[in-house]
Amino acid sequence: VSEGTVDLAAGGESCSSGSSARRPSCPAPTPGASTGGCAYDGSAITLVPVADVAHLVHGPVGCLGNSWETRGSLSSGPGLHRRAFTTALGEHDVIFGGEGRLLEAILDIGRRFRPPAVFVYLTCVPGLIGDDVEAVCRQAADQLRLPVVPVLAAGFVGTKNAGNRLGGSALLTHVIGTAEPAHTTAHDVNLIGEYNIAGELWQVLPLLDRLGIRVLSRISGDARYAELTWAHRAKASMVVCSRALLSLAADLQDRYGVPWFEGSFYGVRATSAALRGFATVLGDPELADRVEILVAEQEARVATRLAPYRQRLDGVRAVLYTGGVKSWSMVAALQDTGIEVVATGTKKSTPDDVTRIRGLLGADAQLIEEGNPRDLLRIVRESGANLLAAGGRNLYTAMKGRVAFLDVNQERHQAYSGYDGVVALAAEIDRVVSNPVFDTVRRPPPWNDHQQTAGPDSPPVLFEMAG
């Protein structure tokens, strides 16, 4: 992280390099860190899933085009969040300023689409030339009579995680607490950091409904602007993505007295623990009894459905290369399917995440801090793994290594959360590891004398087409 940038410690505090006392949980600056996701990208990841809001990116068109819809956040209703708006700044705007262009864009969006709010994302170029985005947003809000929220997360201020935090800060400053719900209940909760990837939120909501728990605010998967405004009236919050929005949960507790806890809906054990966590934080003995009844019912049902997959997946070993909360939550989910996880990535994981990993894999767990393709294939080969679970960019790494691949990042189109998600995960793993193509690509070519099956470290088998 460059001088003067902002990052996030495990507890949600600033990890600014200008701080005199750096917390042990702050990530150490590393060369090349700026080539990852920027702060603008992180803020968009946090806020763009709000489905009925118009999201306007103030900057060159590339800032929008290179990051739009990289996450599969789904909506059950409005689709305005999928429409891309940008001021598309050019050289003329760099010289003379882009404030007039920004005001014109906000007014046009407001009059044509009449959204409940407009979110304006600052990027590097207007941040460097000094556009007063906050003043323009106030002027546009006065003219349109609707909220115009500035999201001040220009890419140069820090990493993607810093942008997540700044997106949450924009909600707390400009949105949360600006309206009241029609009514409240004793079991109103917030889900923070749940982005409804591939519809995962919809696998969890029925469980909460059966328990009588009402999700007052979703931050931000399948959310509507109105529900964000009254998040301060929830009785508890669950942080699903532990590093991204911890600071928002902590600020809600400090400012409005909303208690919170961290959890995950990946895996049978984690889902059960999350439901029990709600009962504990809400402090309702009757709810706790209902949770135990539901957990027993769902775990028995899932065990029956998982039995054939666990038998087929017996002996499968996996290398998991991801980061953050998924570095431990996906470990638990994979273990629930009967798979042995031999290594996991920790690139964006906090010390608390690493502690959870060691609790699941043991003190001698192999942790992957930096996983270039060569190192990943070496780990796969040395561990005898036959499955690489990672993000889409590692698909071709798995292909080169002749190992099955499972996409576990935000680009995927399959939901793996909740009890039903574990069954879907097992079915998908069974499908990929049982693919007959691996028998073919590992088979020696017919002109080769040796008979052993090719492995991940063997040269690729090439076949020539007859002329």
C-alpha positions as CSV (number, residue, x, y, z in Angstrom):
1,V,0.0,0.0,0.0
2,S,1.4,3.3,-1.0
3,E,2.2,6.2,1.3
4,G,-0.9,7.9,2.6
5,T,-3.3,5.2,1.6
6,V,-6.0,3.6,3.7
7,D,-6.4,0.0,4.6
8,L,-8.4,-1.9,7.2
9,A,-7.3,-3.9,10.3
10,A,-9.0,-6.9,11.6
11,G,-11.1,-4.9,14.0
12,G,-12.2,-2.3,11.4
13,E,-9.6,0.4,12.4
14,S,-7.6,2.4,9.9
15,C,-4.3,0.9,8.8
16,S,-3.1,4.2,7.2
17,S,0.6,4.2,6.6
18,G,0.7,7.6,8.2
19,S,-0.4,6.2,11.6
20,S,2.3,6.4,14.2
21,A,1.3,3.1,15.9
22,R,0.6,0.4,13.3
23,R,-1.6,-2.4,14.6
24,P,-0.2,-6.0,14.3
25,S,-3.3,-7.0,12.4
26,C,-2.7,-4.5,9.7
27,P,-1.4,-6.0,6.4
28,A,2.2,-5.2,5.6
29,P,2.7,-3.1,2.5
30,T,3.9,-5.3,-0.4
31,P,5.3,-4.3,-3.8
32,G,2.7,-4.7,-6.5
33,A,-0.3,-4.4,-4.2
34,S,-1.6,-1.5,-6.3
35,T,-2.1,-3.8,-9.3
36,G,-5.0,-5.5,-7.5
37,G,-8.5,-4.0,-7.1
38,C,-8.5,-0.3,-6.2
39,A,-10.6,1.5,-3.7
40,Y,-13.2,2.6,-6.3
41,D,-13.7,-1.1,-7.3
42,G,-14.1,-2.0,-3.6
43,S,-16.8,0.7,-3.0
44,A,-18.7,-0.4,-6.1
45,I,-18.6,-4.0,-5.0
46,T,-20.2,-3.0,-1.7
47,L,-22.9,-0.6,-3.1
48,V,-23.8,-1.5,-6.7
49,P,-25.9,-4.6,-5.6
50,V,-28.5,-2.0,-4.2
51,A,-30.9,-2.8,-7.0
52,D,-33.1,0.2,-7.3
53,V,-30.4,2.9,-7.1
54,A,-28.8,4.6,-10.1
55,H,-25.1,4.2,-9.8
56,L,-23.1,6.9,-11.6
57,V,-19.3,6.6,-12.0
58,H,-17.6,10.0,-12.3
59,G,-14.5,9.4,-14.3
60,P,-13.1,8.0,-17.6
61,V,-15.2,5.4,-19.2
62,G,-12.6,2.7,-18.5
63,C,-13.2,2.9,-14.8
64,L,-16.7,1.8,-15.4
65,G,-16.1,-0.6,-18.3
66,N,-13.3,-2.6,-16.6
67,S,-15.3,-3.3,-13.4
68,W,-19.0,-3.3,-14.2
69,E,-20.9,-6.5,-13.4
70,T,-17.8,-8.5,-12.4
71,R,-19.9,-9.9,-9.5
72,G,-23.0,-12.0,-10.0
73,S,-25.2,-10.1,-7.5
74,L,-28.8,-10.9,-8.4
75,S,-32.0,-8.9,-7.8
76,S,-35.5,-10.2,-7.2
77,G,-37.0,-7.0,-8.6
78,P,-35.5,-3.8,-9.9
79,G,-32.7,-4.0,-12.4
80,L,-31.5,-0.4,-12.5
81,H,-28.2,-1.4,-10.8
82,R,-27.3,-3.3,-13.9
83,R,-27.6,-0.2,-16.1
84,A,-24.2,1.5,-16.4
85,F,-23.9,5.3,-16.0
86,T,-20.7,7.2,-16.4
87,T,-19.6,10.8,-17.0
88,A,-16.9,9.5,-19.4
89,L,-14.4,12.3,-18.6
90,G,-12.0,13.2,-21.4
91,E,-9.0,15.5,-21.9
92,H,-11.2,18.6,-22.0
93,D,-12.7,17.8,-18.6
94,V,-9.3,17.2,-17.1
95,I,-8.3,20.7,-18.2
96,F,-11.4,22.6,-17.4
97,G,-12.9,20.4,-14.7
98,G,-15.7,17.9,-14.7
99,E,-18.2,19.3,-12.2
100,G,-20.6,20.7,-14.9
101,R,-20.6,17.4,-16.7
102,L,-21.3,15.6,-13.4
103,L,-24.2,17.9,-12.5
104,E,-25.7,17.4,-16.0
105,A,-25.4,13.7,-15.7
106,I,-27.1,13.5,-12.3
107,L,-30.0,15.7,-13.3
108,D,-30.5,13.7,-16.5
109,I,-30.5,10.4,-14.6
110,G,-32.9,11.7,-12.0
111,R,-35.4,13.1,-14.4
112,R,-35.4,10.2,-16.8
113,F,-35.3,7.3,-14.4
114,R,-36.7,8.8,-11.1
115,P,-34.7,6.4,-8.9
116,P,-35.1,6.7,-5.1
117,A,-31.4,7.8,-4.9
118,V,-28.3,8.3,-7.0
119,F,-24.9,7.0,-5.8
120,V,-22.0,9.0,-7.3
121,Y,-18.6,7.2,-7.3
122,L,-15.4,9.3,-7.3
123,T,-12.5,7.9,-9.3
124,C,-8.8,8.9,-9.7
125,V,-9.0,11.5,-12.4
126,P,-11.7,13.9,-10.8
127,G,-10.0,13.2,-7.5
128,L,-6.7,14.5,-8.8
129,I,-8.1,17.5,-10.6
130,G,-10.0,18.6,-7.6
131,D,-13.7,18.2,-8.6
132,D,-15.9,19.1,-5.6
133,V,-18.1,16.0,-5.9
134,E,-19.9,16.6,-2.6
135,A,-20.9,20.1,-3.5
136,V,-22.3,18.9,-6.9
137,C,-24.2,16.2,-5.2
138,R,-25.8,18.6,-2.7
139,Q,-26.8,20.9,-5.6
140,A,-28.3,18.1,-7.6
141,A,-30.1,16.8,-4.6
142,D,-31.7,20.2,-4.0
143,Q,-32.9,20.4,-7.6
144,L,-34.1,16.8,-7.9
145,R,-35.5,16.5,-4.4
146,L,-34.0,13.0,-4.0
147,P,-30.8,11.8,-2.2
148,V,-27.6,12.0,-4.1
149,V,-24.9,10.2,-2.2
150,P,-21.2,10.9,-2.9
151,V,-19.0,7.8,-2.5
152,L,-15.5,9.2,-2.0
153,A,-13.3,6.3,-2.8
154,A,-11.0,7.3,-5.6
155,G,-8.8,4.4,-6.7
156,F,-5.5,5.9,-5.5
157,V,-6.6,6.2,-1.8
158,G,-6.1,2.5,-1.1
159,T,-6.9,-1.1,-1.8
160,K,-10.2,-2.9,-2.6
161,N,-10.7,-3.6,1.1
162,A,-10.3,0.1,1.8
163,G,-13.0,0.8,-0.8
164,N,-15.3,-1.7,0.9
165,R,-14.9,0.3,4.1
166,L,-15.4,3.6,2.4
167,G,-18.5,2.4,0.8
168,G,-19.9,1.4,4.2
169,S,-18.8,4.8,5.5
170,A,-20.9,6.5,2.8
171,L,-23.9,4.5,3.9
172,L,-23.5,5.4,7.5
173,T,-22.9,9.1,6.7
174,H,-25.5,9.8,4.1
175,V,-28.1,7.0,4.2
176,I,-28.5,5.0,7.4
177,G,-30.7,6.8,9.9
178,T,-32.4,9.1,7.4
179,A,-35.8,7.3,7.6
180,E,-37.8,5.0,9.9
181,P,-39.4,1.6,9.2
182,A,-43.2,1.3,9.2
183,H,-42.9,-1.0,12.2
184,T,-40.3,-3.0,14.0
185,T,-40.1,-6.4,15.7
186,A,-38.0,-7.9,18.4
187,H,-36.2,-10.1,15.8
188,D,-35.2,-7.5,13.2
189,V,-31.7,-8.1,11.9
190,N,-29.2,-6.7,9.4
191,L,-27.2,-8.9,7.0
192,I,-24.0,-7.0,6.3
193,G,-21.6,-8.0,3.6
194,E,-24.0,-10.5,1.9
195,Y,-24.0,-9.6,-1.8
196,N,-26.5,-12.3,-3.1
197,I,-23.9,-13.9,-5.4
198,A,-25.7,-16.2,-7.7
199,G,-28.8,-15.9,-5.5
200,E,-27.2,-17.2,-2.3
201,L,-29.2,-14.8,-0.1
202,W,-32.4,-16.5,-1.3
203,Q,-31.1,-19.9,0.1
204,V,-30.8,-18.3,3.6
205,L,-33.9,-16.1,3.9
206,P,-36.4,-19.1,4.1
207,L,-34.5,-20.4,7.1
208,L,-34.7,-17.0,8.9
209,D,-38.4,-16.7,8.0
210,R,-39.1,-20.1,9.6
211,L,-37.4,-18.9,12.8
212,G,-39.4,-15.6,12.8
213,I,-36.3,-13.5,12.1
214,R,-37.0,-10.6,9.8
215,V,-34.2,-9.2,7.7
216,L,-34.7,-5.5,8.2
217,S,-31.8,-4.4,5.9
218,R,-29.7,-6.3,3.4
219,I,-26.3,-4.6,2.9
220,S,-26.3,-4.9,0.1
221,G,-27.3,-7.9,-1.9
222,D,-30.8,-7.6,-3.4
223,A,-31.3,-4.5,-1.3
224,R,-33.6,-1.5,-1.9
225,Y,-32.6,2.0,-1.0
226,A,-35.4,2.4,1.5
227,E,-34.3,-0.5,3.7
228,L,-30.8,0.9,4.0
229,T,-32.2,4.1,5.6
230,W,-33.6,2.3,8.6
231,A,-30.8,-0.3,9.2
232,H,-30.2,1.5,12.6
233,R,-33.4,0.1,14.0
234,A,-32.3,-3.6,13.7
235,K,-31.8,-5.5,17.0
236,A,-28.7,-7.3,15.7
237,S,-26.3,-7.5,12.7
238,M,-24.5,-10.4,11.2
239,V,-21.3,-9.6,9.3
240,V,-21.0,-12.2,6.5
241,C,-17.8,-10.9,4.8
242,S,-15.6,-10.4,7.8
243,R,-13.0,-7.9,6.6
244,A,-15.1,-5.9,4.2
245,L,-17.6,-4.2,6.4
246,L,-16.5,-4.8,10.0
247,S,-16.2,-1.1,10.5
248,L,-19.8,-0.5,9.5
249,A,-21.1,-3.1,12.0
250,A,-18.9,-1.6,14.7
251,D,-20.1,1.9,13.9
252,L,-23.7,0.8,14.0
253,Q,-23.1,-0.6,17.5
254,D,-21.3,2.5,18.7
255,R,-23.8,5.0,17.2
256,Y,-27.1,3.1,17.6
257,G,-26.4,0.2,20.0
258,V,-26.9,-2.5,17.4
259,P,-24.9,-5.6,18.5
260,W,-23.2,-7.7,15.9
261,F,-21.4,-11.0,15.3
262,E,-19.4,-12.6,12.5
263,G,-20.6,-15.7,10.7
264,S,-20.9,-17.6,7.5
265,F,-23.6,-19.5,5.6
266,Y,-21.1,-21.8,3.8
267,G,-21.4,-25.3,5.0
268,V,-23.7,-27.2,7.3
269,R,-21.8,-26.5,10.6
270,A,-21.3,-22.8,9.7
271,T,-25.0,-22.3,8.8
272,S,-26.1,-23.9,12.1
273,A,-23.6,-21.7,14.0
274,A,-24.9,-18.6,12.3
275,L,-28.5,-19.4,13.2
276,R,-27.5,-20.0,16.8
277,G,-25.5,-16.8,16.7
278,F,-28.7,-14.8,16.0
279,A,-30.5,-16.5,18.9
280,T,-27.6,-15.7,21.2
281,V,-27.2,-12.0,20.2
282,L,-31.0,-11.4,20.3
283,G,-31.2,-13.1,23.7
284,D,-34.5,-14.9,23.1
285,P,-34.7,-18.4,24.8
286,E,-37.7,-19.3,22.7
287,L,-35.9,-18.4,19.5
288,A,-33.0,-20.5,20.7
289,D,-35.3,-23.5,21.1
290,R,-36.7,-23.0,17.6
291,V,-33.2,-22.8,16.2
292,E,-32.3,-26.1,17.7
293,I,-35.4,-27.8,16.2
294,L,-34.7,-26.3,12.8
295,V,-31.0,-27.2,12.9
296,A,-31.7,-30.8,13.8
297,E,-34.3,-31.1,11.1
298,Q,-32.1,-29.5,8.4
299,E,-28.9,-31.4,9.3
300,A,-30.7,-34.7,9.2
301,R,-32.2,-33.9,5.8
302,V,-28.9,-32.7,4.4
303,A,-27.0,-35.7,5.7
304,T,-29.4,-38.0,3.8
305,R,-29.0,-36.0,0.6
306,L,-25.2,-35.8,1.0
307,A,-24.6,-39.5,1.7
308,P,-24.3,-40.6,-2.0
309,Y,-22.0,-37.7,-2.8
310,R,-19.8,-38.3,0.2
311,Q,-19.3,-41.9,-0.9
312,R,-18.4,-40.8,-4.4
313,L,-16.1,-38.0,-3.2
314,D,-14.3,-40.2,-0.7
315,G,-10.5,-39.7,-1.3
316,V,-10.8,-36.4,-3.2
317,R,-8.3,-33.9,-2.0
318,A,-8.6,-30.2,-2.7
319,V,-6.4,-27.1,-2.8
320,L,-8.5,-24.0,-2.0
321,Y,-7.0,-20.7,-3.2
322,T,-9.1,-17.7,-2.2
323,G,-8.9,-15.1,0.5
324,G,-10.8,-13.2,3.2
325,V,-13.8,-15.0,4.8
326,K,-13.8,-17.7,2.1
327,S,-10.4,-18.8,3.2
328,W,-12.0,-20.6,6.2
329,S,-15.8,-20.6,5.3
330,M,-15.2,-22.6,2.1
331,V,-12.9,-25.0,4.0
332,A,-15.8,-25.9,6.2
333,A,-18.2,-26.3,3.3
334,L,-15.7,-28.5,1.4
335,Q,-15.1,-30.7,4.5
336,D,-18.9,-31.1,4.9
337,T,-19.0,-32.7,1.4
338,G,-16.4,-35.3,2.5
339,I,-13.5,-33.7,0.8
340,E,-10.0,-33.3,2.4
341,V,-8.7,-29.8,2.1
342,V,-4.9,-29.9,2.0
343,A,-4.1,-26.2,1.6
344,T,-5.9,-22.9,1.5
345,G,-5.1,-19.3,0.5
346,T,-4.8,-16.5,3.0
347,K,-4.0,-13.5,0.8
348,K,-6.7,-11.2,2.2
349,S,-7.3,-13.0,5.5
350,T,-7.1,-11.4,8.9
351,P,-5.3,-13.1,11.9
352,D,-8.8,-14.1,13.1
353,D,-9.4,-15.8,9.7
354,V,-6.1,-17.7,10.0
355,T,-7.0,-18.8,13.5
356,R,-10.3,-20.3,12.2
357,I,-8.4,-22.0,9.4
358,R,-6.0,-23.7,11.8
359,G,-9.0,-24.8,13.9
360,L,-10.4,-26.5,10.8
361,L,-7.3,-27.9,9.2
362,G,-5.0,-28.3,12.2
363,A,-1.9,-26.4,13.4
364,D,0.2,-27.7,10.5
365,A,-2.2,-26.5,7.8
366,Q,-0.5,-25.4,4.6
367,L,-1.4,-21.7,4.0
368,I,-0.9,-20.1,0.6
369,E,-0.1,-16.4,0.9
370,E,0.9,-15.8,-2.7
371,G,-0.3,-18.3,-5.3
372,N,1.2,-17.8,-8.8
373,P,0.3,-20.6,-11.2
374,R,3.6,-22.4,-10.9
375,D,3.4,-22.5,-7.1
376,L,-0.2,-23.6,-7.1
377,L,0.5,-26.5,-9.5
378,R,3.5,-27.4,-7.3
379,I,1.3,-27.6,-4.2
380,V,-1.3,-29.6,-6.1
381,R,1.3,-32.0,-7.3
382,E,3.1,-32.4,-3.9
383,S,-0.2,-32.8,-2.0
384,G,-1.8,-35.2,-4.4
385,A,-4.8,-33.0,-4.9
386,N,-7.2,-33.6,-7.7
387,L,-9.3,-30.5,-7.3
388,L,-8.3,-26.8,-7.4
389,A,-11.0,-24.5,-5.9
390,A,-10.2,-20.9,-6.8
391,G,-11.3,-17.8,-8.7
392,G,-12.0,-17.8,-12.4
393,R,-8.5,-16.5,-13.3
394,N,-7.1,-19.8,-12.2
395,L,-9.2,-21.9,-14.5
396,Y,-6.4,-22.2,-17.0
397,T,-3.9,-23.0,-14.3
398,A,-6.1,-26.1,-13.5
399,M,-6.4,-26.9,-17.2
400,K,-2.6,-26.8,-17.6
401,G,-2.2,-29.0,-14.5
402,R,-4.9,-31.5,-15.6
403,V,-6.8,-31.2,-12.4
404,A,-10.5,-30.5,-11.9
405,F,-11.5,-26.9,-11.2
406,L,-14.2,-25.4,-9.1
407,D,-15.0,-21.6,-9.3
408,V,-15.7,-20.3,-5.7
409,N,-15.3,-16.6,-6.4
410,Q,-17.8,-13.9,-7.1
411,E,-18.0,-14.5,-10.8
412,R,-19.7,-17.9,-10.4
413,H,-23.3,-18.7,-11.3
414,Q,-23.9,-21.4,-8.7
415,A,-25.1,-20.7,-5.2
416,Y,-23.4,-22.6,-2.3
417,S,-24.9,-21.0,0.8
418,G,-27.1,-22.6,3.4
419,Y,-28.0,-26.2,3.8
420,D,-29.2,-26.7,0.2
421,G,-26.0,-24.9,-1.0
422,V,-23.8,-27.7,0.5
423,V,-25.7,-30.3,-1.5
424,A,-25.3,-28.1,-4.6
425,L,-21.6,-27.8,-3.9
426,A,-21.2,-31.6,-3.5
427,A,-23.1,-32.2,-6.8
428,E,-20.9,-29.7,-8.7
429,I,-17.7,-31.2,-7.3
430,D,-18.8,-34.7,-8.2
431,R,-19.6,-33.4,-11.7
432,V,-16.2,-31.9,-12.3
433,V,-14.0,-34.5,-10.7
434,S,-15.9,-37.4,-12.4
435,N,-15.5,-35.8,-15.8
436,P,-14.0,-38.5,-18.1
437,V,-11.8,-35.9,-19.8
438,F,-9.2,-36.3,-17.0
439,D,-8.7,-39.9,-17.8
440,T,-8.1,-38.9,-21.4
441,V,-5.6,-36.1,-20.8
442,R,-3.6,-38.0,-18.2
443,R,-3.4,-41.1,-20.5
444,P,0.0,-41.5,-22.2
445,P,0.0,-41.0,-25.9
446,P,-0.2,-44.2,-27.9
447,W,3.3,-43.8,-29.3
448,N,4.8,-43.6,-25.8
449,D,6.3,-46.7,-24.3
450,H,5.7,-45.9,-20.7
451,Q,2.3,-46.8,-19.3
452,Q,1.9,-44.6,-16.2
453,T,-0.8,-42.0,-16.2
454,A,0.4,-38.4,-16.7
455,G,0.2,-36.1,-13.7
456,P,0.1,-32.4,-13.2
457,D,3.9,-32.1,-13.6
458,S,4.0,-34.0,-16.9
459,P,4.4,-32.2,-20.2
460,P,1.1,-31.7,-22.1
461,V,-0.1,-34.3,-24.4
462,L,-0.4,-33.0,-28.0
463,F,-2.2,-34.7,-30.8
464,E,-1.6,-33.8,-34.5
465,M,-4.4,-33.9,-36.9
466,A,-3.8,-36.0,-40.0
467,G,-3.5,-33.9,-43.1
